[in-house]
Amino acid sequence: MTTADTRTSALAAHSTPVRMTGRQVAALVVLLASQFMMAADFSVLNVALPEVGTALGFSTGGLQWISTTFALCAAGCTLVLGRVGDHVGRRRVFTAGMAVLAVSSLVGGVAESPAMLLTARTLQGLATAAVTPAALALLTTAFTAPTLRTRALGLNSVMMSSGFSVGAILGGFLTDVFSWRWAFFINIPVAVAALLIVPWVVDESRAATRTRVDLPGAVLITLGLFSAIYGVTRVGEDGFDPVAGASLITAAVLLGVFWVVQSRTADALVPVRVLKKPGIAFGNLAALFVFGGETALIFFTGLYVQDVLGLSSLVAGLVLLGVGVGQIIAGALGPRILQRVQPRTLLGVSLFLQGAFMLPALWATSDPRWLIPLIATQFVNAFFSMTAALSFMVIATSSVEADMQGMATGMATQSQQVGIAIGIPLISAVFAAVIGHGTVTAAEELRGIHAAVGVAGGCQVVVGLLLWAALRRRTALPG
């Protein structure tokens, strides 16, 4: 399609109003609610970790595995389960994941030992890996009109991105008012409601051509990502030691073998021709920085407010509300912006500006008055993180045919999950290198926060510029 044809089609789509049916609205609501809940699940326990550790007998060093265990399973299995949905039915995989979520949340809520809680978090990670790409694929197949699809993806990006920050706030509220156990129990009614409603309002969706599941590819990509995330987490926790090095080397070998296997397999989990598409390659690369940088910023904002300024967790939650508001506004305006700006252009520019508005935190001091410029800059940062996320999702899901939507959404979701999983450990490694180990003062911690945020924001600025330069001449990309 020529550039002129693309513009003509866009104008035609814009001039012809398309409305959602009542059934589509119901499907959109239940699918978006599930996406929000799955995103919030990653962070809802973060603020309650000290209480969980005291109640169940976790060691101080073992607390981080409550989050890491979840992230390992969510990021490692997303692509595989997305492809399974293409074969057996995306609605079927979605409902199975919701059933697992309900059971695992009950197990976590009544847990009386570390082993029981970590088992629940493992199952919750698997549920996220099943539900998230399936829900996204159901959205892209239910809303085929370009205007409706962009609107649905915009709202989905709001749910996915704001879920992490709102999850942290919700976890703090539930822990303070009730108990940390309610961070698990709150999932159960939502999961049950989805199980009851989805069969009535969401049509089954699967690939038209049934092919065999690429088991070797599934094993290689899952183990490769497990090794990579474990290695990165280990570096962030203990520095670069032999175990971390071995994990990262193993990950590189497994992912290299995965590429070779995919190039020689007829029914590949991810065909190499898809991996070579600029929209897929650059979009998923951008997602690592968009989501990794945003989650790291949220994490270090909590440290700054509570450890440096000495304020409460409630104040930290209120500061993070600026992030949520910025994402919600961008999610509402994003589809309109995409009618005027090509997704590939918006992606690079948004990532650049997301990083640029992270950098003012370099001048933050121990004066509480710094909260005002912090909230303002984070609001703008969150706005551009959302427009970057929406652009990436439009590019990633519009670059492949309908039969591979589960694979495409699985890759897109996996990139988000991997970015979330490795963002905090990677930037924490910078933080730890500056402050060292042991007890530190508030001033020393502030220097570590400056270094960590500076590296994260600088990386986003550089990658945003490189993406804009790489993508602006590729007219074959959607938009």
Secondary structure, 3 states (H helix, E strand, C coil): CCHHHHHHHHHHHHHCCCCCCHHHHHHHHHHHHHHHHHHHHHHCCHHHHHHHHHHHCCCCCCCCHHHHHHHHHHHHHHHHHHHHHHHHCHHHHHHHHHHHHHHHHHHHHCCCCHHHHHHHHHHHHHHHHHHHHHHHHHHHHHCCCHHHHHHHHHHHHHHHHHHHHHHHHHHHHHHHHCCCCHHHHCHHHHHHHHHHHHHHHCCCCCCCCCCCCCHHHHHHHHHHHHHHHHHHHHHHHHCCCHHHHHHHHHHHHHHHHHHHHHHHCCCCCCCHHHHCCHHHHHHHHHHHHHHHHHHHHHHHHHHHHHHHCCCCHHHHHHHHHHHHHHHHHHHHHHHHHHCCCCHHHHHHHHHHHHHHCCHHHHHCCCCHHHHHHHHHHHHHHHHHHHHHHHHHHHHHHHCCCHHHHHHHHHHHHHHHHHHHHHHHHHHHHHHHHHHCCCCCCHHHHHHHHHHHHHHHHHHHHHHHHHHHHHHCCCCCCCC
